[in-house]
Amino acid sequence: MNKRILIFLIFLFSVTSIFCYSKNPAVKINAYVVSYGNVPFTFPGLVTIDNKKYAVIANEKIKKELFGNIGFLLEIEGYIVHNEKDITSLDDGSIIVIGWKKI
C-alpha cells in the first residue's frame, strides 16, 4: 500500500512540475510604436501607456507594418521575454509579436 502511494506522489509531482515550466501565456498590451537606433540600423520598439519599453521580435513583414503605424495606439498580442541586454534590447525586455491591430 505504501509503495502505491509513493508511486502516485512521484507521478503527481512529475506532472505538476511539467506544467510549472511551461511557456509564458500570451498577453495583450496597448502600446505605441517607436523607432530606435540610427539609420540604417533602426528597429521598432513598443512603449506602453504606463511607460514600459519592449523591443519587438517578429519577422520583417510585421516589423515593416509596425513601422507604418508609428504614432497610433495599437493592441499587441504576444509573449513577453526577458533576454540578455544587447544593442536591440529595451528596458523591460522584448515581446514576440504574434498579432496586432489598431485601437
Order of alpha helices (4+ residues) and beta strands (2+ residues): alpha-beta-beta-beta-alpha-beta-beta
